[in-house]
Each structure stands twice: as structure tokens, then as C-alpha cells.
Amino acid sequence: MSDLEIPDATDPAGRLAAVVALRRLADRLEDLAVEEAMRAGWGWPQVAEALGVTRQAVHKKHAKRLIAAGVRLRRR
């Protein structure tokens, strides 16, 4: 997460840059949390419920990355 820069928040461009930085951080945190949950034996429905999205949405967003990382995925 060291690739995040703290933007100048004194003008609109700085505030918008802060929004972008926060989105990137949130995405990274989600990736790490989903991977941790799946390694702990959670299924797609549990992860989806915790994130407030559908099982299909969380699978579509994370499955390829998790498989590439060597995470053993549960079917249900």
C-alpha cells in the first residue's frame, strides 16, 4: 500500500485526487480481506453477504485473482 500518495486537499483537484486514492485503498483492503476470508474457508455466499453484494458479483471480481494466488476456492 506504499504506492499511495497524500494529495493536496486545499483545492478541488487535490480533493478529487484524495477520492481516487481512497478508492484505490478501499479496493486493496477488499482484495486482502476477501483473500483472507477465502483462505479461512469462507464460501462465496458468506463473503458476498459481508460485502453487501451478490455472490456472482464477488466471484466475478475476485475469482481469477484468488486462483492465480493459489487460494483453494469452495464451490458453495
BELMOWO-V661915 format. One record per residue. N is the residue number from 1. RES is the residue in one letter. PHI is phi in whole degrees, -180 to 180 (999 if undefined). PSI is psi in degrees with one decimal (NA if undefined). D_FIRST is the distance of its C-alpha to the first C-alpha in Angstrom with 2 decimals. Layout:
# BELMOWO-V661915
n=N res=RES phi=PHI psi=PSI d_first=D_FIRST
n=N res=RES phi=PHI psi=PSI d_first=D_FIRST
This chain:
# BELMOWO-V661915
n=1 res=M phi=999 psi=6.5 d_first=0.00
n=2 res=S phi=-74 psi=-7.3 d_first=3.76
n=3 res=D phi=-81 psi=2.4 d_first=5.41
n=4 res=L phi=-85 psi=135.1 d_first=6.21
n=5 res=E phi=-109 psi=147.5 d_first=9.72
n=6 res=I phi=-89 psi=111.5 d_first=12.08
n=7 res=P phi=-78 psi=162.1 d_first=15.08
n=8 res=D phi=-73 psi=115.8 d_first=18.68
n=9 res=A phi=-96 psi=18.4 d_first=19.84
n=10 res=T phi=-90 psi=-6.1 d_first=23.48
n=11 res=D phi=-139 psi=168.0 d_first=24.44
n=12 res=P phi=-57 psi=-40.5 d_first=24.07
n=13 res=A phi=-62 psi=-39.5 d_first=21.92
n=14 res=G phi=-67 psi=-40.0 d_first=19.42
n=15 res=R phi=-67 psi=-39.4 d_first=19.54
n=16 res=L phi=-66 psi=-38.2 d_first=19.11
n=17 res=A phi=-63 psi=-35.2 d_first=16.08
n=18 res=A phi=-64 psi=-39.2 d_first=14.69
n=19 res=V phi=-61 psi=-45.6 d_first=15.62
n=20 res=V phi=-61 psi=-44.5 d_first=13.83
n=21 res=A phi=-63 psi=-40.9 d_first=10.50
n=22 res=L phi=-66 psi=-39.7 d_first=11.27
n=23 res=R phi=-62 psi=-43.8 d_first=12.27
n=24 res=R phi=-62 psi=-42.7 d_first=9.16
n=25 res=L phi=-64 psi=-44.6 d_first=7.30
n=26 res=A phi=-62 psi=-41.4 d_first=10.55
n=27 res=D phi=-63 psi=-42.4 d_first=10.74
n=28 res=R phi=-66 psi=-43.0 d_first=7.66
n=29 res=L phi=-62 psi=-40.3 d_first=9.14
n=30 res=E phi=-63 psi=-45.6 d_first=12.46
n=31 res=D phi=-56 psi=-47.5 d_first=11.86
n=32 res=L phi=-65 psi=-42.5 d_first=11.02
n=33 res=A phi=-68 psi=-40.6 d_first=13.92
n=34 res=V phi=-65 psi=-44.1 d_first=16.26
n=35 res=E phi=-62 psi=-42.8 d_first=15.85
n=36 res=E phi=-62 psi=-43.8 d_first=16.51
n=37 res=A phi=-63 psi=-44.1 d_first=19.46
n=38 res=M phi=-67 psi=-38.4 d_first=20.90
n=39 res=R phi=-66 psi=-26.3 d_first=20.78
n=40 res=A phi=-84 psi=1.6 d_first=22.58
n=41 res=G phi=98 psi=6.6 d_first=25.28
n=42 res=W phi=-67 psi=152.6 d_first=24.70
n=43 res=G phi=-100 psi=169.1 d_first=26.33
n=44 res=W phi=-56 psi=-41.4 d_first=25.41
n=45 res=P phi=-61 psi=-39.1 d_first=27.64
n=46 res=Q phi=-66 psi=-45.5 d_first=25.97
n=47 res=V phi=-64 psi=-44.4 d_first=22.43
n=48 res=A phi=-60 psi=-45.2 d_first=23.90
n=49 res=E phi=-62 psi=-43.1 d_first=25.78
n=50 res=A phi=-63 psi=-33.7 d_first=22.86
n=51 res=L phi=-88 psi=-11.5 d_first=20.93
n=52 res=G phi=74 psi=32.6 d_first=24.20
n=53 res=V phi=-130 psi=176.6 d_first=24.52
n=54 res=T phi=-80 psi=159.0 d_first=26.97
n=55 res=R phi=-59 psi=-40.9 d_first=26.75
n=56 res=Q phi=-63 psi=-40.7 d_first=27.17
n=57 res=A phi=-64 psi=-44.9 d_first=24.26
n=58 res=V phi=-70 psi=-36.1 d_first=21.76
n=59 res=H phi=-64 psi=-47.1 d_first=23.37
n=60 res=K phi=-60 psi=-40.2 d_first=23.25
n=61 res=K phi=-75 psi=-33.1 d_first=19.56
n=62 res=H phi=-117 psi=-19.3 d_first=18.38
n=63 res=A phi=-58 psi=-50.4 d_first=21.33
n=64 res=K phi=-61 psi=-42.9 d_first=20.92
n=65 res=R phi=-65 psi=-41.5 d_first=17.32
n=66 res=L phi=-67 psi=-41.2 d_first=18.43
n=67 res=I phi=-62 psi=-44.1 d_first=21.56
n=68 res=A phi=-63 psi=-29.6 d_first=19.84
n=69 res=A phi=-84 psi=-0.3 d_first=17.74
n=70 res=G phi=81 psi=19.4 d_first=21.13
n=71 res=V phi=-80 psi=130.3 d_first=21.04
n=72 res=R phi=-81 psi=118.9 d_first=24.65
n=73 res=L phi=-97 psi=140.9 d_first=25.21
n=74 res=R phi=-86 psi=146.3 d_first=28.08
n=75 res=R phi=-72 psi=-42.2 d_first=30.55
n=76 res=R phi=-144 psi=NA d_first=31.22
